């Protein structure tokens, strides 16, 4: 009773895979320019914030000594 279940047609031939294109280079001029621009932008943002800091680890940058007596000082 093959008329109820027809035969499967043969599978078509699988074409050979094409070679992959050459991947982009990691160290090209465009990437170096983009990296330099990004670092310059970060450097500019960093200097903007550091200019507002008026103290150091040793205290204020000014060497003014207070002449007013305090309760704790003497």
Protein Blocks (a to p, Z undefined) as FASTA:
>chain_A
ZZlmccddddddddddddddddddfbbfklmmmmmmmmmmmmmmmmmmmmmpcbdfkbpf
bfcdcfbdcfklZZ
